[in-house]
Amino acid sequence: MLHLKNGIVFTMGPQGVLPHGDVLVENGKIVAVGENMPEQGGEVLDLAGAVVLPGLVDAHSHLGGFSSDGSLEDNLNEMSKPVTAEVNSYYGIDPNDKVFMGVAEHGITTSCVIPGSGNVVCGWGIAVKSAGESFAKRVIKNPVALKAAVGINPKGVYSQKFMNPMTRMGIAETLREYLRKVQEYMEKKAGPADKQPPYDEAMEHGIPVFEKKIPLKVHSYQHDMLTVLRIADEFDIDVTLDHAQGATDFLDEISSNPHVRGMVYGPIEMGIFPGELCKVDFDALKKLDDRGVCAAVMTDGPITNVQMIIDQVGEGVRAGMDPLRALRLITINPANIIGCADRIGSLEVGKDADIAVFSAQPGLDPAAKVLKTFIDGKLVYSK
């Protein structure tokens, strides 16, 4: 048994903030959360003055599949054709990649690892913990989303090959064509037993999207988000808007669309894609949160510095977001977006004991540092 005692506990759940909070852990699960709880044996850690949060959740990354050592190794971008819905990021991840411990040092305990955005339809993504007994046990959910992309990434890949889709209109039609094929495949599967279609993994990967078990997770910027919203309406599917710079131009369209499961904003890296990353509108986080849109921020790691996930929370606060609401951007909100809030994202009885201990409140105090990270109740990092 592990007793984390006397910290400032941000539960991100119904209990709110506990100024003298305790979290009791047993067998990898949270068994009690409260204040001034009596010691019950086992290991006791006095965290007086420290801030205790649920383990941070990164709703968009490529950990273990893109090189972090400059070797340009890429196992999460199957850019051999515009639609590769049949692939699964599970098979492209190196579970021993040092980047996982690197993100644990920043308090990130769960990452949504997805295929890259070179294709229009990129494949399934999964939710995986930063550490654990085995890779299979570290995977929380497979799949969490079907990744797709519109705009500069697929346009840049296939225009160089001088093949469809070279333009935004070609990208939109490629995505629509895939979704139509999934619909037709589902109709045939629902028909007579002697007229079943041949098994097709790419089509199978689209079925959970139509069943609304997972969303279509779409890499999109600025006006490309309108394309995503129109397609979501046409096919009655749920989507998330990932990256979403320029969202402030379309607040009404995004917030009023019932198919938007969430927005995963960032990361801000100036100058990567001229014309697409030029609008830095962190105020989108507050404005969409105020309108009821589930908002989160991402690392996009290891492409960018994973520390940016904390920096972006601070930018949200600087743009007017309430500091406590801003903490939802890296805890319960991304957990909801990736469909894993039953296990992670808040400190509640019965949930996984994934916990990040900070020296101060992240997003509010720029000097806040991670002191300890626990995954399934086990200490995986200590400063």
C-alpha positions as CSV (number, residue, x, y, z in Angstrom):
1,M,0.0,0.0,0.0
2,L,1.2,3.5,-0.8
3,H,-0.1,6.6,1.0
4,L,0.6,10.0,-0.6
5,K,0.0,12.4,2.2
6,N,-0.6,16.1,2.8
7,G,-0.3,17.3,-0.8
8,I,-2.3,20.0,-2.6
9,V,-4.4,17.4,-4.5
10,F,-6.1,18.5,-7.8
11,T,-8.4,15.5,-8.3
12,M,-9.8,16.9,-11.6
13,G,-12.9,15.0,-10.5
14,P,-16.0,15.6,-8.2
15,Q,-13.9,16.2,-5.1
16,G,-12.2,19.2,-6.7
17,V,-9.1,20.6,-5.0
18,L,-8.0,19.2,-1.6
19,P,-5.5,21.6,0.1
20,H,-4.3,18.9,2.5
21,G,-5.1,15.9,0.4
22,D,-4.2,12.3,0.6
23,V,-4.3,9.6,-2.0
24,L,-4.2,5.9,-1.0
25,V,-3.0,3.3,-3.6
26,E,-3.2,-0.4,-3.5
27,N,-2.5,-3.0,-6.3
28,G,-2.1,-0.3,-8.9
29,K,-5.4,1.4,-8.2
30,I,-6.6,4.4,-6.2
31,V,-8.5,3.1,-3.2
32,A,-9.2,6.3,-1.3
33,V,-8.9,10.1,-1.8
34,G,-9.6,12.6,1.0
35,E,-8.0,14.9,3.5
36,N,-6.1,14.1,6.7
37,M,-6.6,10.3,6.3
38,P,-5.1,8.1,9.0
39,E,-2.0,6.0,8.1
40,Q,-2.8,2.4,7.4
41,G,0.6,0.9,7.0
42,G,2.7,0.5,3.9
43,E,4.8,3.3,2.4
44,V,3.9,6.9,3.4
45,L,5.2,9.9,1.4
46,D,4.7,13.3,3.0
47,L,4.1,15.7,0.0
48,A,3.5,18.9,2.1
49,G,3.6,21.9,-0.3
50,A,3.7,19.8,-3.4
51,V,1.0,19.7,-6.1
52,V,-0.5,16.3,-6.8
53,L,-2.2,15.8,-10.2
54,P,-3.5,12.8,-12.2
55,G,-0.8,11.5,-14.5
56,L,-0.9,13.8,-17.6
57,V,-2.5,12.6,-20.8
58,D,-1.2,13.4,-24.2
59,A,-3.9,13.1,-26.8
60,H,-1.7,13.2,-29.9
61,S,1.8,11.9,-30.2
62,H,4.0,9.6,-32.2
63,L,6.2,8.2,-29.4
64,G,8.2,5.1,-30.2
65,G,7.5,5.3,-33.9
66,F,9.4,8.4,-35.0
67,S,13.1,8.7,-34.4
68,S,14.3,10.7,-31.4
69,D,18.0,10.3,-32.2
70,G,18.3,12.0,-35.6
71,S,18.3,8.8,-37.5
72,L,15.1,9.7,-39.4
73,E,13.7,6.3,-38.6
74,D,9.9,6.4,-39.3
75,N,7.6,3.5,-38.5
76,L,4.4,5.4,-38.2
77,N,4.0,6.9,-41.7
78,E,3.0,4.4,-44.3
79,M,3.2,6.8,-47.2
80,S,2.9,4.2,-50.0
81,K,-0.7,5.2,-50.9
82,P,-3.1,7.9,-49.8
83,V,-5.4,5.5,-47.8
84,T,-3.8,3.1,-45.4
85,A,-6.7,2.6,-43.0
86,E,-5.7,-1.0,-42.5
87,V,-2.5,-0.3,-40.5
88,N,-2.3,0.0,-36.7
89,S,0.2,2.1,-34.7
90,Y,0.6,-0.8,-32.3
91,Y,2.9,-2.5,-34.7
92,G,5.1,0.6,-35.4
93,I,6.0,1.4,-31.8
94,D,9.3,0.5,-30.1
95,P,8.2,0.0,-26.5
96,N,11.8,0.3,-25.3
97,D,12.3,3.7,-26.9
98,K,13.8,6.1,-24.3
99,V,11.3,8.7,-25.2
100,F,8.7,7.0,-23.0
101,M,10.8,7.6,-19.9
102,G,11.5,11.0,-21.2
103,V,7.8,11.9,-21.2
104,A,7.4,10.3,-17.8
105,E,9.9,12.8,-16.5
106,H,7.5,15.5,-17.5
107,G,4.6,13.8,-15.8
108,I,3.0,12.3,-18.9
109,T,1.7,8.8,-18.0
110,T,-0.5,8.0,-21.0
111,S,0.0,9.0,-24.7
112,C,-2.3,8.5,-27.6
113,V,0.1,7.2,-30.2
114,I,-1.1,7.6,-33.8
115,P,0.2,7.1,-37.3
116,G,1.7,10.2,-38.9
117,S,-0.2,12.5,-41.2
118,G,1.3,11.8,-44.6
119,N,-1.8,10.0,-45.8
120,V,-5.4,11.1,-46.0
121,V,-6.4,8.0,-44.0
122,C,-3.5,6.9,-41.9
123,G,-4.6,4.0,-39.7
124,W,-5.6,3.2,-36.1
125,G,-4.1,4.9,-33.0
126,I,-3.7,3.4,-29.5
127,A,-3.5,4.7,-25.9
128,V,-0.3,3.5,-24.2
129,K,1.3,4.1,-20.8
130,S,4.8,5.4,-20.5
131,A,6.0,2.4,-18.4
132,G,4.7,-0.9,-17.2
133,E,5.4,-4.6,-16.9
134,S,5.0,-5.3,-20.6
135,F,3.9,-3.4,-23.8
136,A,0.7,-5.4,-24.0
137,K,-0.2,-4.4,-20.4
138,R,0.8,-0.8,-21.0
139,V,-1.8,-0.5,-23.8
140,I,-5.0,0.9,-22.3
141,K,-7.1,0.9,-25.4
142,N,-6.7,-0.3,-29.0
143,P,-8.0,1.4,-31.1
144,V,-8.8,4.9,-29.7
145,A,-9.3,6.6,-33.1
146,L,-8.8,6.2,-36.9
147,K,-6.3,8.8,-37.9
148,A,-6.8,11.0,-40.9
149,A,-5.3,14.2,-42.3
150,V,-6.3,17.0,-44.6
151,G,-4.3,20.0,-45.8
152,I,-0.6,20.5,-46.2
153,N,0.7,17.0,-45.1
154,P,-1.0,14.7,-47.6
155,K,-0.9,17.6,-50.1
156,G,2.8,17.9,-49.7
157,V,3.4,14.1,-49.9
158,Y,1.4,13.4,-53.0
159,S,2.0,16.6,-55.0
160,Q,5.7,15.6,-55.0
161,K,4.7,12.2,-56.5
162,F,2.4,14.0,-59.0
163,M,-0.5,11.7,-58.1
164,N,-3.9,12.1,-56.5
165,P,-4.5,13.8,-54.1
166,M,-2.4,16.8,-55.1
167,T,-4.9,19.4,-54.0
168,R,-7.3,20.1,-51.1
169,M,-10.3,19.2,-53.2
170,G,-8.6,15.9,-54.1
171,I,-7.9,15.2,-50.4
172,A,-11.5,15.8,-49.5
173,E,-12.8,13.5,-52.2
174,T,-10.3,10.8,-51.2
175,L,-11.5,10.9,-47.7
176,R,-15.2,10.8,-48.8
177,E,-14.5,8.0,-51.2
178,Y,-13.0,5.9,-48.4
179,L,-16.0,6.6,-46.1
180,R,-18.5,5.7,-48.8
181,K,-16.7,2.4,-49.4
182,V,-16.9,1.6,-45.7
183,Q,-20.7,2.3,-45.8
184,E,-21.1,0.0,-48.8
185,Y,-19.0,-2.7,-47.0
186,M,-21.1,-2.5,-43.9
187,E,-24.3,-2.8,-46.0
188,K,-23.0,-5.9,-47.6
189,K,-22.0,-7.4,-44.3
190,A,-25.5,-6.9,-43.1
191,G,-26.9,-8.8,-46.0
192,P,-27.4,-12.6,-46.7
193,A,-24.7,-15.0,-45.4
194,D,-24.0,-16.2,-48.9
195,K,-23.3,-12.7,-50.2
196,Q,-20.8,-11.6,-47.7
197,P,-18.0,-9.3,-49.0
198,P,-14.3,-10.5,-48.8
199,Y,-12.7,-9.6,-45.6
200,D,-11.0,-6.2,-45.9
201,E,-9.0,-4.8,-43.0
202,A,-9.1,-1.2,-44.3
203,M,-12.9,-1.4,-44.3
204,E,-13.0,-3.1,-40.9
205,H,-11.0,-0.3,-39.4
206,G,-13.6,2.2,-40.5
207,I,-16.6,0.4,-39.0
208,P,-16.0,1.6,-35.4
209,V,-16.1,5.1,-36.7
210,F,-19.5,4.7,-38.1
211,E,-20.6,2.9,-35.0
212,K,-19.3,5.9,-33.0
213,K,-17.1,3.7,-30.9
214,I,-14.1,5.8,-31.9
215,P,-13.7,9.1,-33.7
216,L,-12.0,10.1,-36.9
217,K,-9.0,11.9,-35.6
218,V,-8.1,14.5,-38.2
219,H,-4.9,16.5,-38.6
220,S,-6.3,19.9,-39.7
221,Y,-5.5,23.6,-39.6
222,Q,-7.5,26.8,-40.3
223,H,-10.1,26.5,-43.1
224,D,-9.4,22.8,-43.5
225,M,-11.4,22.3,-40.3
226,L,-14.5,23.3,-42.3
227,T,-13.9,20.4,-44.6
228,V,-13.7,18.0,-41.7
229,L,-16.9,19.4,-40.2
230,R,-18.8,19.1,-43.5
231,I,-17.7,15.5,-44.0
232,A,-18.6,14.6,-40.4
233,D,-22.1,16.0,-41.1
234,E,-22.4,14.1,-44.4
235,F,-21.5,10.7,-42.9
236,D,-22.8,11.2,-39.4
237,I,-19.4,10.4,-37.7
238,D,-17.6,11.8,-34.7
239,V,-14.4,13.7,-35.3
240,T,-11.6,15.4,-33.3
241,L,-9.8,18.4,-34.7
242,D,-6.1,17.9,-34.1
243,H,-3.6,20.9,-34.2
244,A,-6.5,23.3,-35.0
245,Q,-4.5,26.5,-35.2
246,G,-6.9,29.1,-36.5
247,A,-9.9,27.7,-34.7
248,T,-10.8,31.2,-33.5
249,D,-11.9,31.9,-37.1
250,F,-14.6,29.2,-36.8
251,L,-15.8,29.2,-33.2
252,D,-19.5,29.0,-34.1
253,E,-19.0,26.2,-36.7
254,I,-16.9,24.1,-34.3
255,S,-18.9,24.6,-31.1
256,S,-22.3,24.1,-32.8
257,N,-21.4,20.9,-34.5
258,P,-22.6,17.8,-32.6
259,H,-20.0,15.6,-34.3
260,V,-17.0,17.3,-32.7
261,R,-15.8,15.1,-29.9
262,G,-13.0,17.5,-29.0
263,M,-10.2,19.8,-30.1
264,V,-6.5,18.8,-29.5
265,Y,-4.6,22.1,-30.0
266,G,-1.0,22.7,-30.8
267,P,1.9,22.3,-30.6
268,I,3.1,25.7,-31.5
269,E,6.3,25.5,-33.7
270,M,6.6,28.6,-35.7
271,G,7.7,28.4,-39.3
272,I,7.2,24.7,-40.0
273,F,4.4,25.1,-42.5
274,P,4.2,28.6,-43.9
275,G,0.5,29.6,-44.4
276,E,-0.8,26.9,-42.0
277,L,0.9,27.4,-38.7
278,C,1.0,31.2,-38.9
279,K,-2.0,31.9,-36.7
280,V,-1.1,31.3,-33.0
281,D,-4.5,31.6,-31.2
282,F,-4.2,30.1,-27.7
283,D,-7.3,32.1,-26.9
284,A,-9.1,29.3,-28.9
285,L,-8.7,27.1,-25.8
286,K,-10.7,29.4,-23.5
287,K,-13.2,30.4,-26.1
288,L,-14.0,26.8,-27.1
289,D,-14.0,25.6,-23.5
290,D,-16.4,28.4,-22.6
291,R,-18.7,27.1,-25.4
292,G,-18.6,23.6,-24.1
293,V,-16.1,22.0,-26.5
294,C,-13.8,19.5,-24.9
295,A,-10.3,21.0,-25.4
296,A,-6.9,19.5,-24.9
297,V,-3.3,20.3,-25.8
298,M,-0.7,17.9,-27.3
299,T,3.0,17.2,-27.5
300,D,3.1,15.8,-31.1
301,G,6.3,14.2,-29.6
302,P,8.9,13.3,-30.4
303,I,8.6,15.8,-33.3
304,T,8.6,18.6,-30.8
305,N,9.8,19.1,-27.2
306,V,7.4,17.3,-24.9
307,Q,7.8,20.0,-22.3
308,M,5.6,22.1,-24.6
309,I,2.5,20.4,-23.2
310,I,3.0,22.3,-19.9
311,D,4.1,25.5,-21.7
312,Q,0.8,25.4,-23.7
313,V,-1.3,25.2,-20.6
314,G,0.5,28.3,-19.4
315,E,-0.2,30.0,-22.7
316,G,-3.9,29.1,-22.3
317,V,-3.9,30.8,-18.8
318,R,-2.1,33.8,-20.2
319,A,-4.9,34.0,-22.9
320,G,-7.4,34.3,-20.1
321,M,-8.3,30.7,-19.2
322,D,-9.0,29.9,-15.5
323,P,-5.9,28.0,-14.2
324,L,-7.9,25.1,-12.9
325,R,-9.9,24.8,-16.1
326,A,-6.5,24.9,-17.9
327,L,-5.3,21.8,-16.0
328,R,-8.2,19.9,-17.6
329,L,-6.4,20.4,-21.0
330,I,-3.8,17.8,-19.9
331,T,-5.8,15.5,-17.6
332,I,-9.5,14.7,-17.8
333,N,-10.2,16.3,-21.2
334,P,-7.7,14.3,-23.2
335,A,-8.8,11.2,-21.3
336,N,-12.3,11.8,-22.5
337,I,-11.3,12.6,-26.0
338,I,-9.4,9.3,-26.4
339,G,-12.2,7.3,-24.6
340,C,-10.1,6.3,-21.6
341,A,-11.6,8.4,-18.8
342,D,-12.9,5.3,-17.1
343,R,-9.3,4.6,-16.1
344,I,-7.2,7.8,-16.3
345,G,-7.5,11.6,-16.2
346,S,-8.6,12.1,-12.6
347,L,-7.8,11.0,-9.1
348,E,-10.9,8.9,-8.2
349,V,-11.5,5.7,-6.4
350,G,-11.2,2.7,-8.8
351,K,-9.1,4.5,-11.4
352,D,-5.5,3.6,-12.2
353,A,-2.9,5.0,-9.8
354,D,-1.2,7.2,-12.4
355,I,0.0,10.3,-10.5
356,A,2.2,13.3,-11.2
357,V,3.7,15.3,-8.3
358,F,4.8,18.8,-9.1
359,S,6.7,21.4,-7.1
360,A,4.1,24.0,-8.0
361,Q,0.9,24.4,-10.1
362,P,1.8,23.8,-13.7
363,G,0.4,26.4,-16.1
364,L,0.3,29.0,-13.3
365,D,3.9,28.9,-12.0
366,P,6.5,28.7,-14.8
367,A,9.0,27.3,-12.3
368,A,6.8,24.2,-11.7
369,K,8.8,21.0,-12.0
370,V,7.9,17.3,-11.8
371,L,9.1,15.8,-8.6
372,K,7.7,12.3,-9.0
373,T,5.7,10.2,-11.5
374,F,3.8,7.1,-10.6
375,I,2.2,4.7,-13.1
376,D,-0.1,1.9,-11.8
377,G,1.1,2.9,-8.3
378,K,4.8,2.3,-9.0
379,L,7.4,5.1,-8.9
380,V,8.9,5.4,-12.4
381,Y,10.5,8.8,-12.0
382,S,11.9,10.8,-9.0
383,K,13.8,14.1,-9.4
